[in-house]
Amino acid sequence: MSDAIKHECGISVIRLLKPLEYYKEKYGTAFYGVNKMYLMMEKQHNRGQDGAGFASIKLDVAPGERYMSRVRSIAQQPIQDIFAQINDRINTTLQEHPEYADDVAAQKKNIPYIGEVLLGHVRYGTFGKNSIESVHPFLRQNNWMHRNIIVAGNFNMTNVHELFDNLIQIGQHPKEMADTVTVMEKIGHFLDDAVAKLYKQIKKEGYSKQEASPIIADRLKVHKILRRAAKNWDGGYAMAGLLGHGDAFVLRDPAGIRPTYYYQDDEVVVVASERPAIQTVFNVPYEEVKELDPGNAIIIKKDGTSSINQILEPKERKACSFERIYFSRGSDKEIYQERKMLGRLLFPQILESIDHDIKNTVFSYIPNTAETSFFGMVREAQNYLNKRKEEQILSIGSEITSDELHEILEVRPRIEKVAIKDAKLRTFITQDSSRDDLVAHVYDISYGSVKKGDNLVIIDDSIVRGTTLKKSILRILDRLSPKKIIVVSSAPQIRYPDCYGIDMAKLEDFIAFKAALALHEDRLTMNIVDDIYDKCLAQVSSKDTDVINYVREFYAPFTAEEISVKIGELLSPEGIRAEVEIIYQSIEALHEACPKNLGDWYFTGNYPTPGGNRVVNKAFINFYEGKNERAY
């Protein structure tokens, strides 16, 4: 994605099902779980690089011994920083106490972070400052072991104000109005309630206070706590939690917006945001890693038993298609094929744009994450040429000469690495007049890769704002003197904010929105914009279930092609010599390529939860009133 946007988060839960001595004997270290968590987080670092956090719980420790540990970082390489701290603590303790080297019980008792239940999180902030206080996991502490809770998630709630008010109504005093805090406190409230009721019941049965603790751990119904806590949540989420005594859970939202995968054998239960992370780290086949169904939670009890429980009634599945286009790593078996298909399905539009002149067209991609869709695009070009070659050969028949055959077979797609991002270049000057010149040099070009007068086709994952295209990529590509530059987006036009975890909050940031606005101005239909504002304003106090996405009317007068043409005009830098054309994926082709992930609200405005409609209308009000602020 040439336009950098922050997005997503990644979670990982590891539950070791054997005593730590087992892993020491089989794998040579009692730190097996910590090592695996490091790999799980590194294999998901694409999901978050603003910060990272790690937490662990030790099972069956004596009173007075530390059983919970947490470490968080916002360093430049936060995952590396976290595990450097952990390793330093482990190594220091072992140096001071060499007698612990082969004594797993002593290691567990005296070294933090070594536990049977582990939680990892990598963060891209979509709300709030990138401070250490904003980094997951979050910890809610209590002297009662069962009432301690550690929470981390890949999520965003659209109804934070409602959740905050609910906490006040039940007598709490939340420290801030952030979705992470409100979610954790909501779970914590019903956890407290469940523990208190169990304690009262167990005492009636004649057990002592000390005897009650393990019985509470055994009888605690985590699925019931989650049902009560999540009843009014509106958003996309994969929510992970550890309870102080050792229970663990991961809950997925009812529409399946945010991804969740799990694997279990006799040694471990592991849950993560991405399937390939589990496959690679634990060396298991694709078929053995399962997807958690929407509205369900995987719950692992302290005794090691696990279950899948329906927490919320599943809605129509609207799994995020951006996961497939860009956010998830392309090493997933299905995602790899889907990205190739996205490239293939764009080829007919490209062919029309270059007037079927493949011989004088160069194909390339920007950035590296678009490489897989590029493969699909080129493969379809090869298929097209093979069919055309077959027709030419058959039309000439047996009289074809060697030279004619060679000339026909010689035609193939011209593939070049035209542009390379200079990762070391930093635009450190903030003044616009100076900074633009620096931005223009973020990409290097391969001189001689394009002949003067050629068509140049560049495929990208998506075109969100188009800033990098206009200020850098198109200017530098124009130096190669192509006749036409066709920028192809494997994603459709991004028209609406995301409110479920991706940092796309403001309508006026989107080049598609700017293009539609320009078309309204060109066609003297700004009265439609005024009417939409009035309609959005009238719904501010409506219930979420009654709110309609009126922003869809903003795009309704124009075809996707008309908006694409205007985008091409807006993104063409002043003085550029080449003709610029922008091609976007169609919604129909997106669904054909990614049939299991039909969440497309950022393209279509079809939000899977009521809160989404409220967010998009609020975003339009902010735009109209000139407020440079988020809509959620």
ChimeraX attribute file (.defattr): number of C-alpha atoms within 10 A of each C-alpha:
attribute: neighborCount
match mode: 1-to-1
recipient: residues
	/A:1	20
	/A:2	22
	/A:3	16
	/A:4	11
	/A:5	14
	/A:6	19
	/A:7	21
	/A:8	26
	/A:9	31
	/A:10	31
	/A:11	31
	/A:12	29
	/A:13	28
	/A:14	25
	/A:15	26
	/A:16	20
	/A:17	20
	/A:18	13
	/A:19	15
	/A:20	21
	/A:21	16
	/A:22	16
	/A:23	18
	/A:24	16
	/A:25	10
	/A:26	10
	/A:27	11
	/A:28	12
	/A:29	17
	/A:30	25
	/A:31	22
	/A:32	19
	/A:33	23
	/A:34	25
	/A:35	13
	/A:36	16
	/A:37	23
	/A:38	18
	/A:39	18
	/A:40	30
	/A:41	26
	/A:42	16
	/A:43	18
	/A:44	25
	/A:45	23
	/A:46	18
	/A:47	25
	/A:48	23
	/A:49	22
	/A:50	23
	/A:51	28
	/A:52	31
	/A:53	27
	/A:54	29
	/A:55	28
	/A:56	28
	/A:57	27
	/A:58	22
	/A:59	19
	/A:60	11
	/A:61	13
	/A:62	9
	/A:63	8
	/A:64	6
	/A:65	10
	/A:66	16
	/A:67	23
	/A:68	27
	/A:69	17
	/A:70	21
	/A:71	19
	/A:72	26
	/A:73	24
	/A:74	21
	/A:75	15
	/A:76	11
	/A:77	14
	/A:78	21
	/A:79	27
	/A:80	16
	/A:81	19
	/A:82	22
	/A:83	20
	/A:84	12
	/A:85	14
	/A:86	20
	/A:87	15
	/A:88	12
	/A:89	15
	/A:90	18
	/A:91	14
	/A:92	13
	/A:93	17
	/A:94	16
	/A:95	12
	/A:96	9
	/A:97	13
	/A:98	12
	/A:99	11
	/A:100	17
	/A:101	14
	/A:102	14
	/A:103	13
	/A:104	20
	/A:105	13
	/A:106	13
	/A:107	22
	/A:108	22
	/A:109	16
	/A:110	17
	/A:111	19
	/A:112	21
	/A:113	27
	/A:114	27
	/A:115	28
	/A:116	24
	/A:117	30
	/A:118	29
	/A:119	30
	/A:120	29
	/A:121	33
	/A:122	33
	/A:123	30
	/A:124	25
	/A:125	22
	/A:126	22
	/A:127	16
	/A:128	9
	/A:129	10
	/A:130	15
	/A:131	12
	/A:132	15
	/A:133	13
	/A:134	19
	/A:135	24
	/A:136	29
	/A:137	28
	/A:138	21
	/A:139	19
	/A:140	15
	/A:141	15
	/A:142	12
	/A:143	8
	/A:144	12
	/A:145	17
	/A:146	23
	/A:147	21
	/A:148	20
	/A:149	26
	/A:150	24
	/A:151	26
	/A:152	31
	/A:153	28
	/A:154	28
	/A:155	25
	/A:156	26
	/A:157	23
	/A:158	25
	/A:159	20
	/A:160	21
	/A:161	15
	/A:162	14
	/A:163	24
	/A:164	22
	/A:165	16
	/A:166	15
	/A:167	18
	/A:168	12
	/A:169	10
	/A:170	10
	/A:171	10
	/A:172	14
	/A:173	12
	/A:174	15
	/A:175	9
	/A:176	10
	/A:177	13
	/A:178	18
	/A:179	20
	/A:180	23
	/A:181	20
	/A:182	23
	/A:183	21
	/A:184	20
	/A:185	23
	/A:186	23
	/A:187	21
	/A:188	22
	/A:189	19
	/A:190	19
	/A:191	25
	/A:192	17
	/A:193	14
	/A:194	20
	/A:195	20
	/A:196	14
	/A:197	12
	/A:198	19
	/A:199	19
	/A:200	12
	/A:201	14
	/A:202	18
	/A:203	13
	/A:204	10
	/A:205	10
	/A:206	10
	/A:207	14
	/A:208	12
	/A:209	11
	/A:210	8
	/A:211	12
	/A:212	18
	/A:213	19
	/A:214	13
	/A:215	14
	/A:216	20
	/A:217	21
	/A:218	13
	/A:219	12
	/A:220	17
	/A:221	16
	/A:222	22
	/A:223	20
	/A:224	15
	/A:225	20
	/A:226	22
	/A:227	17
	/A:228	16
	/A:229	20
	/A:230	18
	/A:231	11
	/A:232	12
	/A:233	21
	/A:234	23
	/A:235	24
	/A:236	27
	/A:237	27
	/A:238	28
	/A:239	22
	/A:240	27
	/A:241	24
	/A:242	28
	/A:243	25
	/A:244	27
	/A:245	27
	/A:246	28
	/A:247	27
	/A:248	27
	/A:249	23
	/A:250	29
	/A:251	28
	/A:252	30
	/A:253	30
	/A:254	28
	/A:255	24
	/A:256	26
	/A:257	26
	/A:258	28
	/A:259	24
	/A:260	29
	/A:261	23
	/A:262	22
	/A:263	20
	/A:264	16
	/A:265	9
	/A:266	9
	/A:267	13
	/A:268	17
	/A:269	20
	/A:270	21
	/A:271	28
	/A:272	28
	/A:273	27
	/A:274	26
	/A:275	25
	/A:276	25
	/A:277	23
	/A:278	27
	/A:279	18
	/A:280	15
	/A:281	15
	/A:282	15
	/A:283	10
	/A:284	13
	/A:285	11
	/A:286	15
	/A:287	8
	/A:288	14
	/A:289	19
	/A:290	14
	/A:291	16
	/A:292	20
	/A:293	22
	/A:294	28
	/A:295	22
	/A:296	21
	/A:297	27
	/A:298	25
	/A:299	23
	/A:300	22
	/A:301	22
	/A:302	22
	/A:303	12
	/A:304	18
	/A:305	11
	/A:306	16
	/A:307	12
	/A:308	16
	/A:309	16
	/A:310	20
	/A:311	25
	/A:312	20
	/A:313	12
	/A:314	16
	/A:315	14
	/A:316	12
	/A:317	18
	/A:318	23
	/A:319	23
	/A:320	24
	/A:321	23
	/A:322	19
	/A:323	19
	/A:324	23
	/A:325	28
	/A:326	19
	/A:327	20
	/A:328	21
	/A:329	21
	/A:330	21
	/A:331	14
	/A:332	17
	/A:333	11
	/A:334	13
	/A:335	20
	/A:336	17
	/A:337	18
	/A:338	23
	/A:339	27
	/A:340	24
	/A:341	25
	/A:342	30
	/A:343	29
	/A:344	22
	/A:345	22
	/A:346	25
	/A:347	20
	/A:348	14
	/A:349	14
	/A:350	20
	/A:351	14
	/A:352	10
	/A:353	17
	/A:354	18
	/A:355	10
	/A:356	12
	/A:357	12
	/A:358	21
	/A:359	13
	/A:360	18
	/A:361	23
	/A:362	22
	/A:363	22
	/A:364	24
	/A:365	25
	/A:366	23
	/A:367	18
	/A:368	15
	/A:369	18
	/A:370	26
	/A:371	20
	/A:372	22
	/A:373	28
	/A:374	29
	/A:375	19
	/A:376	23
	/A:377	26
	/A:378	21
	/A:379	18
	/A:380	21
	/A:381	21
	/A:382	16
	/A:383	11
	/A:384	17
	/A:385	18
	/A:386	16
	/A:387	10
	/A:388	13
	/A:389	17
	/A:390	12
	/A:391	12
	/A:392	15
	/A:393	16
	/A:394	11
	/A:395	11
	/A:396	12
	/A:397	10
	/A:398	8
	/A:399	9
	/A:400	13
	/A:401	11
	/A:402	9
	/A:403	9
	/A:404	14
	/A:405	14
	/A:406	10
	/A:407	10
	/A:408	17
	/A:409	14
	/A:410	11
	/A:411	14
	/A:412	15
	/A:413	19
	/A:414	17
	/A:415	16
	/A:416	15
	/A:417	13
	/A:418	23
	/A:419	22
	/A:420	15
	/A:421	16
	/A:422	11
	/A:423	8
	/A:424	7
	/A:425	12
	/A:426	11
	/A:427	15
	/A:428	10
	/A:429	12
	/A:430	9
	/A:431	8
	/A:432	9
	/A:433	9
	/A:434	12
	/A:435	13
	/A:436	15
	/A:437	13
	/A:438	17
	/A:439	19
	/A:440	19
	/A:441	19
	/A:442	21
	/A:443	20
	/A:444	16
	/A:445	17
	/A:446	13
	/A:447	12
	/A:448	10
	/A:449	15
	/A:450	23
	/A:451	16
	/A:452	13
	/A:453	14
	/A:454	20
	/A:455	26
	/A:456	29
	/A:457	23
	/A:458	22
	/A:459	26
	/A:460	26
	/A:461	30
	/A:462	24
	/A:463	28
	/A:464	24
	/A:465	21
	/A:466	21
	/A:467	18
	/A:468	21
	/A:469	20
	/A:470	18
	/A:471	20
	/A:472	22
	/A:473	24
	/A:474	21
	/A:475	21
	/A:476	20
	/A:477	24
	/A:478	20
	/A:479	15
	/A:480	21
	/A:481	19
	/A:482	22
	/A:483	18
	/A:484	20
	/A:485	24
	/A:486	22
	/A:487	25
	/A:488	27
	/A:489	25
	/A:490	31
	/A:491	26
	/A:492	25
	/A:493	26
	/A:494	24
	/A:495	25
	/A:496	31
	/A:497	28
	/A:498	26
	/A:499	27
	/A:500	27
	/A:501	25
	/A:502	22
	/A:503	18
	/A:504	21
	/A:505	22
	/A:506	23
	/A:507	26
	/A:508	21
	/A:509	18
	/A:510	21
	/A:511	25
	/A:512	28
	/A:513	23
	/A:514	19
	/A:515	22
	/A:516	24
	/A:517	20
	/A:518	17
	/A:519	19
	/A:520	19
	/A:521	13
	/A:522	10
	/A:523	9
	/A:524	10
	/A:525	13
	/A:526	16
	/A:527	11
	/A:528	14
	/A:529	17
	/A:530	11
	/A:531	14
	/A:532	22
	/A:533	22
	/A:534	13
	/A:535	16
	/A:536	22
	/A:537	15
	/A:538	11
	/A:539	18
	/A:540	14
	/A:541	9
	/A:542	12
	/A:543	11
	/A:544	18
	/A:545	11
	/A:546	10
	/A:547	20
	/A:548	18
	/A:549	20
	/A:550	20
	/A:551	24
	/A:552	17
	/A:553	13
	/A:554	20
	/A:555	19
	/A:556	10
	/A:557	14
	/A:558	13
	/A:559	10
	/A:560	19
	/A:561	13
	/A:562	13
	/A:563	23
	/A:564	20
	/A:565	15
	/A:566	21
	/A:567	25
	/A:568	21
	/A:569	15
	/A:570	17
	/A:571	21
	/A:572	20
	/A:573	18
	/A:574	9
	/A:575	8
	/A:576	15
	/A:577	16
	/A:578	22
	/A:579	15
	/A:580	21
	/A:581	20
	/A:582	23
	/A:583	25
	/A:584	22
	/A:585	21
	/A:586	20
	/A:587	17
	/A:588	10
	/A:589	18
	/A:590	24
	/A:591	16
	/A:592	15
	/A:593	23
	/A:594	22
	/A:595	12
	/A:596	15
	/A:597	19
	/A:598	19
	/A:599	25
	/A:600	23
	/A:601	21
	/A:602	21
	/A:603	19
	/A:604	16
	/A:605	20
	/A:606	16
	/A:607	23
	/A:608	23
	/A:609	20
	/A:610	19
	/A:611	22
	/A:612	29
	/A:613	26
	/A:614	28
	/A:615	25
	/A:616	29
	/A:617	28
	/A:618	23
	/A:619	26
	/A:620	26
	/A:621	22
	/A:622	19
	/A:623	18
	/A:624	14
	/A:625	10
	/A:626	10
	/A:627	13
	/A:628	11
	/A:629	11
	/A:630	17
	/A:631	22
	/A:632	24
